[in-house]
């Protein structure tokens, strides 16, 4: 075990070595260190505005494979490789997750918190939580009045955030304040849970899975080109604060000024009960990357992704969106005078919950598709519509 220390926020987190697992997954050509990096990322806290710890983990993994590595003033991690005179290609996968923020400690030592990002309060009832303090993680449970003590009217109502509190086991207010301060970040209990086949579950799949693909794509593009150098200048960015307004992608694009950009995020899978494919699209786990089409997407970028998937036997799915997206692709397209923008997504069940589920096969294929795009991009590519 090692401890990654960060100055801002003073979070000290034990981080499992990315070299501990050497077994390859059956049916997936994924480097064992890449799999362990993903597992470690899922178990590392990164609420919006508190991404320092996971950026340290990401930096440790990708540094040997990047020409340059930097973190900008906003907190975005930018790994770059390739021909600096070639077209600027930006991959954006946000590393932040939804969370909470300590706002009050009452006279009995119970802790109240505000949300960071979009929460359904029903998802929080009865959950194990962790408060990330300057002296280390403090375990907590999030609670409400037991059903036995609720009135008939209360039982019929949807629980509100104000009716929930965090119990850390403190005997007094001072006991709690000795360890916890207002402004400390809170997450669900972070865990990585393999299910059947290639499906894994845990909080933060949105969007550490997308972050993993853009970082892993850079590693693969740099190693798979062999002696020939990339003909583009690839910038893989672990963007911050997507969950509170796409903020990191906007500032990162300002520093990179990309010619082409592809955002990677999760999207709702419809292969589970109550999700209607005729409304939300036929999107399934284990069926490969989801390539989006629509007005927020440059048609030539989408077509190139489809062609590369077919040429390289990468399974893919198509999805349509008729408006501005609610992810990093939105601000990337509108940067400066406009950026040729694509959106590739990872099917995700139960988004913004403690049991988000994705397929390892899907993220592996997304990373390879992105690597192929980077390796194929040349100065001759023109993504101007109609030309």
C-alpha positions in Angstrom: 0.0 0.0 0.0 1.1 3.5 -0.7 -0.4 6.9 0.3 -1.0 9.6 -2.3 -0.9 13.0 -0.7 -2.3 16.1 -2.1 -1.9 19.6 -0.8 -5.3 21.1 -1.6 -8.0 19.6 0.5 -5.3 17.6 2.4 -6.9 14.3 1.6 -4.7 11.3 2.4 -5.8 8.2 0.6 -4.3 4.7 0.6 -4.0 3.7 -3.1 -3.7 0.1 -4.1 -0.7 -0.6 -6.3 -1.6 -0.9 -10.0 0.8 -3.8 -10.4 -0.8 -6.2 -7.9 -3.1 -8.0 -10.4 -1.4 -10.0 -13.2 -4.3 -12.1 -14.4 -5.8 -11.3 -17.8 -9.6 -11.2 -18.2 -10.9 -14.0 -20.3 -12.0 -12.8 -23.8 -10.6 -9.3 -23.3 -7.1 -8.2 -24.5 -6.6 -5.8 -21.7 -3.2 -5.2 -20.1 -3.3 -6.3 -16.4 -1.9 -2.9 -15.3 -4.7 -1.1 -17.2 -7.3 -3.2 -15.5 -5.8 -2.5 -12.1 -5.7 1.2 -12.9 -9.4 1.1 -13.6 -10.2 -0.8 -10.4 -8.1 1.7 -8.4 -9.8 4.6 -10.0 -13.3 3.3 -9.1 -12.1 3.0 -5.5 -10.6 6.6 -5.4 -12.8 9.6 -4.4 -13.3 12.4 -6.9 -16.4 14.5 -6.2 -16.5 17.6 -8.4 -14.1 20.1 -7.1 -12.1 17.4 -5.2 -10.3 15.6 -8.0 -6.7 16.0 -6.8 -6.4 12.5 -5.5 -7.6 10.7 -8.6 -5.5 13.0 -10.8 -2.5 11.9 -8.9 -3.4 8.2 -9.6 -4.0 9.0 -13.3 -0.7 10.8 -13.5 1.2 7.9 -12.0 -0.3 5.6 -14.6 0.1 7.6 -17.8 3.3 9.5 -17.1 5.7 6.9 -18.6 3.6 6.9 -21.8 3.2 10.7 -22.4 5.6 13.2 -24.0 4.3 15.8 -21.6 2.0 15.7 -18.6 0.5 18.7 -16.8 -2.4 19.8 -14.6 -3.9 23.2 -15.4 -5.1 25.8 -12.8 -8.6 24.4 -13.0 -7.4 20.9 -12.1 -7.6 19.2 -15.6 -4.9 16.6 -16.2 -3.6 16.8 -19.7 -1.4 14.0 -21.1 0.0 14.8 -24.6 1.9 12.8 -27.2 2.6 12.9 -30.9 3.6 15.4 -33.6 3.3 19.0 -32.2 3.0 20.3 -35.8 0.1 18.0 -36.6 -3.7 18.5 -36.0 -4.5 19.0 -32.4 -6.8 16.1 -31.2 -8.4 16.4 -27.8 -10.0 13.4 -25.9 -12.1 14.4 -22.9 -13.3 12.0 -20.2 -14.4 13.6 -16.9 -12.9 12.1 -13.8 -15.3 13.7 -11.3 -18.3 12.0 -9.7 -21.4 13.2 -8.0 -21.0 13.5 -4.2 -21.9 15.6 -1.2 -20.4 18.4 0.9 -20.7 18.7 4.7 -22.7 21.8 5.5 -23.7 21.5 9.2 -23.0 19.4 12.3 -25.8 19.5 14.9 -25.6 19.5 18.7 -25.8 15.7 18.8 -23.0 15.1 16.3 -25.2 14.3 13.3 -23.8 15.6 10.0 -25.9 17.2 7.2 -24.7 17.7 3.7 -25.5 19.4 0.4 -25.3 17.5 -2.9 -22.6 17.9 -5.5 -24.3 17.1 -8.9 -27.6 15.5 -9.6 -28.8 13.1 -6.9 -32.1 11.2 -6.5 -32.5 11.3 -2.7 -34.2 7.9 -2.8 -30.8 6.5 -3.9 -29.2 7.7 -0.7 -31.5 6.2 2.0 -29.6 3.5 3.9 -26.3 3.9 2.1 -22.8 3.5 3.5 -20.9 6.8 3.0 -17.4 8.1 3.5 -16.5 11.6 4.6 -13.1 12.6 3.2 -11.4 14.7 5.9 -7.9 16.3 6.3 -6.9 13.4 8.6 -8.4 10.6 6.6 -11.7 9.0 5.6 -14.5 8.9 8.2 -17.1 6.1 7.7 -20.7 7.1 7.9 -24.2 5.9 7.2 -27.0 8.0 5.7 -30.2 7.7 7.6 -33.8 8.8 8.0 -36.7 8.1 10.5 -37.5 4.4 10.6 -40.7 3.4 8.8 -42.2 2.2 12.1 -42.1 5.8 13.4 -43.4 7.5 10.3 -47.0 8.8 10.1 -49.2 7.4 7.3 -48.7 10.7 5.4 -44.9 10.5 5.7 -44.9 6.9 4.3 -46.7 8.1 1.2 -44.2 11.0 0.6 -41.0 10.9 -1.5 -38.1 11.5 0.9 -36.4 14.9 0.6 -32.7 15.5 1.1 -33.5 17.7 4.2 -34.9 14.6 5.9 -31.7 12.7 5.6 -28.6 12.9 7.8 -25.1 11.3 8.2 -24.4 9.3 11.3 -20.7 8.9 12.1 -21.3 7.4 15.5 -20.2 10.6 17.3 -21.4 11.0 20.9 -21.4 14.8 20.9 -21.1 17.7 18.4 -17.5 18.2 19.5 -16.6 14.6 18.8 -17.8 15.0 15.2 -16.1 18.4 14.8 -12.8 17.0 16.1 -12.6 15.0 12.8 -15.0 16.7 10.4 -15.2 20.2 9.0 -17.8 22.0 7.0 -16.8 21.8 3.4 -15.4 18.2 3.6 -16.4 16.1 0.6 -18.6 13.0 0.9 -19.0 10.0 -1.4 -20.9 6.8 -1.4 -18.8 3.9 0.0 -16.5 3.3 -3.0 -16.2 -0.3 -4.1 -15.6 -2.3 -7.2 -17.9 -5.3 -7.5 -17.5 -7.8 -10.4 -20.8 -9.3 -11.5 -21.3 -12.1 -14.0 -19.4 -12.1 -17.3 -17.6 -8.8 -18.0 -20.1 -6.7 -16.0 -18.7 -4.7 -13.0 -20.6 -2.4 -10.7 -19.9 0.4 -8.3 -20.4 4.2 -7.8 -18.4 6.4 -10.0 -18.6 4.4 -13.2 -19.9 7.8 -14.4 -17.4 8.8 -15.6 -14.2 7.1 -14.4 -14.9 4.6 -17.1 -14.8 7.3 -19.8 -11.7 8.9 -18.2 -10.0 5.5 -18.3 -10.7 5.1 -22.0 -9.2 8.4 -23.0 -6.1 7.8 -20.9 -5.7 4.2 -22.1 -6.2 5.3 -25.7 -3.2 7.5 -25.4 -1.1 4.7 -24.0 -2.2 2.4 -26.8 -1.8 4.9 -29.6 1.7 5.7 -28.4 2.8 2.1 -28.1 0.9 0.6 -31.1 2.4 3.1 -33.6 5.8 1.5 -33.0 8.6 3.3 -34.7 6.2 5.5 -36.7 5.2 8.7 -34.8 1.6 9.8 -34.4 0.8 12.3 -37.2 -1.4 14.3 -34.9 -0.8 15.9 -31.5 -3.0 14.0 -29.1 -4.1 15.5 -25.8 -6.0 13.1 -23.5 -7.7 15.1 -20.8 -9.1 13.9 -17.5 -11.5 16.8 -17.2 -12.9 18.1 -13.9 -16.3 19.4 -12.7 -18.4 18.0 -15.5 -21.2 17.1 -13.1 -21.7 20.7 -12.1 -21.7 22.3 -15.6 -19.1 20.9 -18.0 -16.6 23.3 -16.5 -13.3 21.5 -16.9 -13.8 20.6 -20.6 -14.4 24.3 -21.4 -11.2 25.5 -19.7 -9.1 22.6 -21.0 -10.2 23.4 -24.6 -9.2 27.0 -24.0 -5.6 25.8 -23.3 -5.4 23.2 -26.0 -7.4 24.9 -28.8 -8.2 21.6 -30.5 -8.9 21.1 -34.2 -10.8 17.8 -33.4 -12.3 16.7 -30.1 -14.0 13.6 -28.9 -15.8 13.4 -25.6 -16.3 10.1 -23.8 -19.0 9.7 -21.2 -21.5 7.1 -20.1 -25.0 6.8 -21.6 -28.2 5.1 -20.3 -28.4 1.4 -21.2 -31.9 0.3 -22.1 -31.3 -3.4 -21.6 -33.0 -3.6 -18.2 -36.6 -3.4 -17.0 -38.6 -0.2 -17.3 -36.3 1.6 -19.8 -38.1 1.8 -23.2 -35.8 1.4 -26.2 -38.3 3.2 -28.5 -37.8 6.3 -26.3 -34.2 6.0 -25.1 -32.6 3.9 -27.9 -31.6 0.3 -28.1 -28.4 0.5 -26.1 -27.0 -2.6 -24.5 -24.0 -3.6 -22.3 -21.4 -5.8 -24.0 -22.4 -4.5 -27.5 -19.5 -2.0 -27.8 -19.0 1.7 -28.0 -22.0 4.0 -28.6 -21.3 6.4 -31.4 -23.6 9.4 -31.3 -25.1 11.3 -34.3 -26.9 14.6 -34.2 -26.5 18.4 -34.4 -23.9 18.4 -31.5 -21.8 16.0 -33.5 -19.6 16.6 -36.5 -20.9 14.3 -39.2 -17.4 13.5 -40.6 -16.1 12.7 -37.2 -19.0 10.3 -36.5 -18.5 8.7 -39.9 -14.8 8.2 -39.4 -15.5 6.5 -36.1 -18.0 4.2 -37.7 -15.6 3.4 -40.5 -12.7 2.7 -38.1 -14.9 0.4 -36.0 -15.9 -1.6 -39.0 -12.3 -1.8 -40.4 -10.9 -3.0 -37.1 -13.8 -5.4 -36.2 -14.8 -3.3 -33.2 -18.5 -3.8 -32.3 -20.4 -0.5 -32.0 -23.9 0.9 -31.5 -25.5 4.0 -32.8 -27.5 6.6 -30.8 -29.2 9.8 -31.8 -29.5 13.1 -29.9 -31.4 16.0 -31.4 -30.2 18.8 -29.1 -27.1 20.0 -27.3 -25.6 17.1 -25.3 -25.5 17.2 -21.5 -21.8 16.2 -21.4 -18.4 17.6 -22.4 -19.2 17.4 -26.1 -21.5 20.4 -25.7 -18.8 22.9 -24.7 -16.1 21.3 -26.9 -18.1 21.9 -30.1 -18.6 25.6 -29.2 -15.0 26.4 -28.3 -13.5 29.3 -30.1 -14.7 29.4 -33.8 -15.9 25.8 -33.4 -14.4 22.4 -33.1 -15.1 19.2 -35.1 -16.6 17.2 -32.2 -17.5 13.6 -31.7 -19.2 11.7 -28.8 -18.5 8.1 -27.9 -20.4 6.7 -25.0 -20.2 3.7 -22.7 -23.5 1.9 -21.9 -24.3 2.3 -18.2 -27.1 0.8 -16.1 -28.5 2.7 -13.0 -26.6 6.0 -13.6 -26.0 8.2 -10.5 -26.5 5.4 -8.0 -24.4 3.2 -5.8 -24.7 0.3 -8.3 -23.8 1.7 -11.6 -23.0 -1.1 -14.0 -20.8 -1.2 -17.1 -19.0 -3.8 -19.2 -15.2 -4.2 -19.2 -15.5 -5.3 -22.8 -17.2 -2.0 -23.8 -14.5 0.2 -22.2 -11.8 -1.9 -23.8 -13.4 -1.5 -27.2 -13.9 2.3 -26.7 -10.2 2.7 -25.8 -9.2 0.8 -28.9 -11.5 2.8 -31.2 -10.0 6.0 -29.8 -6.5 4.7 -30.3 -7.3 3.9 -34.0 -8.8 7.3 -34.5 -5.6 9.0 -33.2 -3.4 6.7 -35.3 -5.3 7.4 -38.4 -5.6 11.2 -38.1 -3.3 13.2 -40.5 -3.0 16.8 -41.5 -4.9 15.9 -44.7 -8.1 15.2 -42.8 -10.7 18.0 -43.3 -13.8 17.9 -41.1 -15.5 20.9 -42.6 -19.1 20.0 -43.4 -19.8 19.9 -47.1 -16.2 20.0 -48.3 
